[in-house]
Amino acid sequence: IFSIVVFGSIVNECYVNKDSQNPDLLCIFNENESACSYGIAIGIIAFFGCIFFFVVDLHFQQISSVKDRKRAVLLDLGFSGFLSFLWFVAFCFLANQWQQTTMSKGVSQGADAARAAITFSFFSIIVWVALAVKALQRYRLGTDMSLFATDQFAADPNAAYPGYPTGSGIESTETYQSPPFTETLDANPKGYQAPAY
């Protein structure tokens, strides 16, 4: 959501006319086109990255290979850490360019959008660092069974292994059951002699 706010506010309101005689749209951040382009690019990358990792998280339990799960967690960790850095650069760059901007009538019209882009760039740093820490914790679980088989085991990592199920209660507790056939059996069938020892 923060990435939508950042690139949406820059695209919609951060390109203004310098004055009424010049019809060219200029970036509100000190007329530096790089500042607006960088904010838009990072916002779009973060948005599509969030969608991708949301889908990966939805299908994480269906990934049967331990190596593939490890790759997914490492990719999440790397991407989150990298985007934390990119958002930090975006915040510093946009804030620096905003400080150097001279206020004019056109700039004052888009000032709220510029401040929103800077503010949500800062919030994005915090969110992506938190996502990186969460991915690091997930990676440190390693081969812990709760990472790979959460449906079968209890959520408590200190819980004992559940063991085999005891049954449905329909089975009888007797150790001997009568044979399934009701015919009577001869003690000495024809043609068979019991051996004498």
PyMOL commands that set and color helices and strands:
alter all, ss='L'
color gray80, all
select helices_A, chain A and resi 2-13+33-58+60-62+66-99+105-109+111-141+145-148
alter helices_A, ss='H'
color red, helices_A
select strands_A, chain A and resi 15-17+25-27
alter strands_A, ss='S'
color yellow, strands_A
deselect
rebuild
show_as cartoon
